[in-house]
Amino acid sequence: MEIRGYAFQALADPSRRANIASIALQAITPTAILVNIKLSRQTISRHLQIMIDSKILTQVQNGREIYNKLPPIKMKELEDFIEPFCS
């Protein structure tokens, strides 16, 4: 298992953590994120790209829509890395 620092940097931003909270419930399109979070389309796209690059999010295309989803295995890797420091 390799944990890269940019995964933690991606999670350090409050806006990205809010996106993660929305996406954790269900796969969601960028347009749906715009409805829930009052940021510009460009800002949302930038945040999503950072999280995709750090492998916190994956994208799945269904027809014309692109859904962002949270791969549970990546979050488990982050949890496993942090867990020894929490006790």
C-alpha positions in Angstrom: 0.0 0.0 0.0 1.3 3.4 -0.9 -0.2 6.5 0.5 0.8 9.7 -1.3 0.8 13.0 0.5 -1.4 14.6 -2.1 -4.3 12.5 -1.0 -4.1 14.2 2.4 -3.6 17.6 0.8 -6.7 17.0 -1.3 -8.7 16.2 1.9 -7.2 19.3 3.7 -9.4 21.7 1.8 -12.9 22.3 3.4 -14.6 22.5 0.1 -13.2 19.2 -1.1 -14.2 17.6 2.2 -17.8 18.9 1.6 -17.7 17.3 -1.9 -16.5 14.0 -0.4 -19.4 14.1 2.1 -21.9 14.5 -0.8 -20.2 11.9 -3.0 -19.9 9.4 -0.1 -23.7 9.0 0.0 -24.0 8.2 -3.8 -22.2 8.7 -7.1 -23.0 12.3 -8.1 -22.5 14.5 -11.2 -20.7 17.8 -11.1 -24.0 19.6 -11.8 -25.5 18.0 -8.7 -22.6 19.2 -6.6 -23.2 22.7 -7.9 -26.7 22.6 -6.5 -25.5 21.7 -3.0 -22.3 23.8 -2.8 -22.3 27.5 -3.7 -19.1 27.5 -5.8 -18.5 28.2 -9.5 -18.5 25.5 -12.0 -14.7 26.1 -12.6 -14.0 25.8 -8.9 -15.9 22.6 -8.6 -14.1 21.2 -11.7 -10.8 22.1 -10.2 -11.6 20.5 -6.8 -12.9 17.3 -8.5 -9.7 17.1 -10.7 -7.5 17.4 -7.7 -9.4 14.6 -5.9 -9.3 12.4 -9.1 -5.6 13.0 -9.5 -5.0 11.9 -5.9 -7.2 8.8 -6.5 -9.7 9.8 -3.8 -12.4 9.9 -6.5 -13.1 7.9 -9.6 -15.3 8.8 -12.5 -17.9 6.5 -14.2 -19.6 7.5 -17.4 -23.3 6.5 -17.8 -24.6 7.8 -21.1 -23.8 11.5 -21.4 -23.4 11.9 -17.6 -20.2 11.5 -15.7 -20.6 10.4 -12.1 -18.0 10.9 -9.5 -17.8 8.1 -6.9 -15.8 7.4 -3.8 -13.8 4.1 -4.1 -14.1 2.6 -0.6 -10.8 0.8 -0.9 -8.9 4.2 -1.1 -10.6 5.5 2.0 -9.8 2.3 3.8 -6.1 2.7 2.8 -6.1 6.2 4.3 -7.9 5.0 7.4 -5.4 2.1 7.8 -2.5 4.5 7.5 -3.9 7.0 10.1 -5.2 4.4 12.6 -1.9 3.7 14.4 -1.5 7.4 15.1 -4.9 7.7 16.7 -4.4 5.4 19.7 
